[in-house]
Amino acid sequence: MIGQRESVSGAHFAFTDRWGGVSAAPYEELNLGGAVGDDAEAVRTNRELAAKSLGLDPAQVVWMNQVHGADVAVLDEPWGAEPVPEVDAIVTARRGLALAVLTADCTPVLLADPVAGIAAAAHAGRPGMVAGVVPAAVRAMTELGAEPSRIVVRTGPAVCGRCYEVPEAMRAEVAAVEPAAHAETSWGTEAVDVTAGVHAQLERLGVRDREQSPVCTLESGDHFSYRRDRTTGRLAGYVWLD
């Protein structure tokens, strides 16, 4: 259920795999995405199971309506009855509030400044990385008092640069914005490495404490991959502070 979990100075980071839930094929088992065609009750149950396995109150986990953009929302409580906004990063200064990001090949980015008590979660697909969603999240964090030198970042399972084949023109377009994302597949064709691009952006911002999951979602049968399966579930990354 929880494929990776880590705590750093009171900041907690976790990424799920696809197992331990109740969803039926093709979403089996732990689909956490509510907009992929899965049964809504199964998704609700899966979110409760995942939260409780992390010691979290499901009602204190904040989700996004992700749209592959660079907009950021700053919040100090769950959305409640309000519509979930179309954003690809969320930031909070409230300890104990968990932020969640959904992915199935895109790069989930979890950020925290444990000293300032600021956390953020970002959804960085190719369009979002190019648009600068992660730098936008860091800017929102610093406006609340975070320091880039103190920010801890963990990026989760995502399609790797050896597998993310794209047309030549698309690779050139992405590399013009972020050269570090220029990649080649294991079979020698043009590719994009979104996670490498994210880490290069963070490096330029002065964020040094960064780690990357070794898991490629397309290669791993334990993780959902949209590029591999099209109709499939969504993984989640969670970040929160004590």
Secondary structure, 3 states (H helix, E strand, C coil): CEEEEEEECCEEEEEECCCCCCCCCCCCCCCCCCCCCCCHHHHHHHHHHHHHHCCCCHHHEECCECCCCCCEEEECCCCCCCCCCECCEEEECCCCCEEEEEECCCEEEEEEECCCCEEEEEEECHHHHHHCHHHHHHHHHHHCCCCHHHCEEEECCECCCCCCECCHHHHHHHHHHCHHHEEECCCCCEEECHHHHHHHHHHHCCCCEEEECCCECCCCCCCCCHHHHCCCCCEEEEEEEC
